[in-house]
Amino acid sequence: MIAETLVGHLKALKLPGIARAFRERARQAREEGLSHEEYLLTLLEEELAQRGINVAKQRRSEAHFPVERTLDQFDFSAQPNLDRDLIVRLSRCEWATKAEPILLAGPVGTGKTHLAIALGIEAAQRRHRVRFYRADDLVRELTEARGEHEVGRIRKRLDRVEVLIVDELGFVPFDRAGAELLFNLLVGRYQRRATVITTNLPFSDWGQVFGDDRMTAALLDRLAENAHVLTTTGASHRTRGRIPTA
């Protein structure tokens, strides 16, 4: 009767970690002679641990990653020039806390998106709010919101995102309105929120995407400050070994 009442109270108080663990922890407390305070401490630690797991799971779901990719799955042998020590440091996610950008540049299919997702997952595991977008999808959403006079609401929602991943910048050039919306969004995150960008273009060619050299220079000037730049090289891993060389 007492256990059933406890479970009801714990559910009402939204303490699922304690509800799940209190019987086993009580048994351990009796066997080990723990004080009431020590027993309570173990239950609270159980609850905090469970809440951490739940929040991390929620953050990963909210990020809308197109696929799950981890750093353990990344083939560093295919990118021998990549600074592996830097990536290990980045996996600790201090850059997310400090609102530092990460720029991943290189040819198509060389692992940029994999690394961006993996670092995003590491950030989500540390309870940062993360959101993944393909660049053209993000611009389309902003453009449609502008037409419906909702762009302010979208900007406000994205401003709560601590790590914004913009993937495949450079595949599709934007019209003037879309370029300005993306520019304003990214510049607005400067020194406030972390941004991860993957691109297949050299930074000197970003003007082709934004259609305005002055706007591009202003954006790069802000992104370059305190940025972590990772460059991949070589042929696409999706076609490597499939296309014969001349």
ZAZA-583661 format. One line per 8 residues: their letters; for each residue x, y, z of C-alpha. Coordinates in Angstrom, 3 decimals. Layout:
a> X:Y:Z; ...
//
This chain:
miaetlvg> 0.000:0.000:0.000; 2.782:2.447:0.881; 4.690:1.632:-2.327; 1.572:2.134:-4.449; 0.872:5.454:-2.759; 4.470:6.532:-3.271; 4.284:5.691:-6.976; 1.106:7.749:-7.314
hlkalklp> 2.651:10.729:-5.569; 5.886:10.500:-7.564; 3.971:10.378:-10.841; 1.925:13.381:-9.786; 5.138:15.234:-8.942; 6.683:14.113:-12.235; 9.598:12.249:-10.646; 9.818:9.156:-12.875
giarafre> 13.466:8.467:-12.037; 12.687:8.109:-8.346; 9.495:6.149:-9.066; 11.496:3.646:-11.058; 14.385:3.313:-8.601; 13.120:3.821:-5.055; 12.430:0.135:-4.298; 15.901:-1.036:-5.365
rarqaree> 17.577:1.913:-3.683; 15.638:1.217:-0.485; 16.871:-2.375:-0.515; 20.448:-1.191:-0.988; 20.046:1.363:1.789; 18.901:-1.312:4.215; 21.708:-3.668:3.251; 24.410:-1.000:3.426
glsheeyl> 23.033:0.790:6.460; 22.643:4.137:4.707; 21.185:7.062:6.589; 17.902:8.642:5.516; 19.856:11.539:4.045; 22.134:9.211:2.048; 19.129:7.285:0.738; 17.440:10.536:-0.313
ltlleeel> 20.639:11.648:-2.034; 20.804:8.453:-4.119; 17.197:8.944:-5.202; 17.758:12.563:-6.197; 20.880:11.602:-8.160; 18.816:8.942:-9.942; 16.177:11.502:-10.850; 18.728:14.019:-12.112
aqrginva> 20.462:11.390:-14.228; 17.157:10.307:-15.785; 16.180:13.883:-16.506; 19.512:14.453:-18.207; 18.915:11.434:-20.430; 15.397:12.599:-21.260; 16.491:16.150:-22.098; 19.323:14.915:-24.334
kqrrseah> 16.904:12.612:-26.156; 14.475:15.496:-26.639; 17.228:17.798:-27.908; 18.287:15.224:-30.500; 14.696:14.835:-31.665; 14.178:18.600:-31.917; 17.328:18.970:-34.024; 15.741:17.172:-37.004
fpvertld> 18.957:15.503:-38.097; 18.354:13.801:-41.466; 20.409:10.801:-40.315; 22.321:9.790:-37.186; 26.082:10.205:-37.576; 28.699:10.022:-34.816; 32.389:10.842:-34.648; 33.130:7.164:-33.977
qfdfsaqp> 31.686:6.376:-37.409; 33.795:8.941:-39.247; 36.564:7.542:-41.483; 39.536:9.710:-40.544; 41.804:7.588:-42.757; 40.010:9.062:-45.785; 40.861:12.586:-44.538; 44.487:12.366:-43.337
nldrdliv> 44.932:16.150:-43.461; 42.005:16.781:-41.140; 43.009:17.944:-37.662; 41.697:15.060:-35.590; 42.858:16.585:-32.305; 40.842:19.720:-33.065; 37.726:17.652:-33.756; 38.175:15.802:-30.462
rlsrcewa> 38.376:19.162:-28.695; 35.300:20.380:-30.548; 33.412:17.282:-29.401; 33.539:18.736:-25.865; 31.290:21.535:-27.175; 32.949:24.515:-25.519; 32.461:26.266:-28.867; 28.703:25.939:-28.420
tkaepill> 28.851:27.532:-24.983; 31.103:30.334:-26.281; 28.974:30.903:-29.422; 31.900:30.206:-31.762; 31.232:29.303:-35.415; 32.448:26.148:-37.136; 33.062:26.268:-40.885; 33.406:22.971:-42.753
agpvgtgk> 34.624:23.437:-46.315; 35.507:20.936:-49.021; 34.323:19.027:-52.074; 31.029:17.196:-52.233; 30.922:13.853:-50.439; 34.017:14.267:-48.277; 32.339:14.037:-44.884; 31.379:17.628:-44.047
thlaialg> 27.748:16.837:-43.276; 28.775:13.783:-41.272; 31.027:15.924:-39.074; 28.401:18.658:-38.711; 25.763:16.163:-37.586; 28.188:14.383:-35.255; 29.161:17.656:-33.569; 25.501:18.622:-33.403
ieaaqrrh> 24.691:15.333:-31.665; 27.497:15.944:-29.176; 25.992:19.371:-28.447; 22.495:17.918:-28.057; 23.838:15.289:-25.660; 25.059:18.195:-23.540; 21.531:19.615:-23.614; 22.169:22.431:-26.080
rvrfyrad> 19.265:23.278:-28.358; 20.319:22.271:-31.875; 18.605:22.652:-35.256; 19.759:21.214:-38.575; 18.790:22.783:-41.919; 19.887:22.406:-45.487; 20.705:25.934:-46.594; 18.084:26.073:-49.337
dlvrelte> 15.383:24.719:-46.975; 16.226:27.375:-44.406; 16.070:30.160:-46.979; 12.782:28.790:-48.337; 11.283:28.768:-44.825; 12.432:32.321:-44.183; 11.162:33.514:-47.568; 7.742:31.910:-47.091
argehevg> 7.513:33.365:-43.588; 8.330:36.794:-44.987; 5.473:36.506:-47.444; 3.118:35.655:-44.581; 4.594:38.388:-42.362; 5.822:35.696:-39.976; 9.566:36.098:-40.404; 9.883:37.764:-37.000
rirkrldr> 8.327:34.742:-35.341; 10.675:32.373:-37.189; 13.690:34.497:-36.265; 12.632:34.500:-32.626; 12.256:30.710:-32.634; 15.643:30.217:-34.269; 17.214:32.655:-31.829; 16.483:30.155:-29.058
vevlivde> 18.548:27.582:-30.953; 22.019:27.500:-29.425; 23.583:25.554:-32.306; 22.258:26.194:-35.827; 23.640:23.857:-38.500; 23.367:25.183:-42.068; 24.295:22.410:-44.459; 25.270:22.589:-48.146
lgfvpfdr> 25.711:26.330:-48.472; 26.744:26.910:-52.068; 24.717:24.270:-53.885; 21.897:26.649:-54.766; 22.314:30.431:-55.250; 19.694:32.568:-53.518; 17.661:35.406:-54.887; 18.202:38.831:-53.380
agaellfn> 15.427:38.521:-50.809; 16.520:35.050:-49.681; 20.155:36.093:-49.457; 19.286:39.098:-47.287; 17.132:36.988:-44.966; 19.895:34.425:-44.478; 22.492:37.171:-44.058; 20.448:38.884:-41.360
llvgryqr> 19.839:35.608:-39.547; 23.511:34.606:-39.515; 24.794:38.066:-38.637; 22.233:38.260:-35.836; 23.797:35.165:-34.262; 27.260:36.752:-34.212; 28.850:36.327:-30.757; 25.480:35.252:-29.358
ratvittn> 24.743:31.808:-30.725; 26.898:29.127:-32.337; 26.540:28.369:-36.045; 27.917:25.426:-38.036; 28.114:25.847:-41.813; 29.139:23.289:-44.407; 30.034:24.480:-47.894; 31.467:23.068:-51.102
lpfsdwgq> 32.675:26.506:-52.206; 35.877:28.354:-51.351; 35.043:31.316:-49.163; 36.162:33.610:-51.995; 33.264:32.275:-54.089; 30.484:32.864:-51.564; 29.546:35.993:-53.484; 28.049:33.676:-56.112
vfgddrmt> 25.584:32.409:-53.509; 24.611:35.716:-51.914; 24.863:37.765:-55.104; 26.427:40.701:-53.296; 30.143:40.990:-52.599; 29.757:43.586:-49.856; 27.164:41.529:-48.004; 29.314:38.406:-48.399
aalldrla> 32.408:40.199:-47.091; 30.483:41.475:-44.065; 29.210:37.975:-43.280; 32.608:36.324:-43.670; 34.198:39.012:-41.536; 31.926:38.044:-38.647; 32.062:34.291:-39.216; 35.844:34.284:-39.447
enahvltt> 36.257:35.809:-35.997; 36.933:32.979:-33.506; 35.813:30.422:-36.101; 37.018:26.844:-36.183; 37.733:26.013:-39.832; 37.882:22.380:-40.966; 38.781:21.572:-44.558; 38.102:18.221:-46.207
tgashrtr> 39.734:17.105:-49.446; 39.608:14.379:-52.060; 36.930:12.600:-54.034; 33.427:11.887:-52.835; 33.252:8.826:-50.607; 30.010:7.934:-52.398; 31.778:7.579:-55.768; 35.278:6.672:-54.619
gripta> 36.254:3.439:-56.300; 33.178:3.378:-58.556; 34.275:5.818:-61.274; 37.370:4.723:-63.196; 40.127:7.291:-63.635; 41.356:8.161:-67.111
//
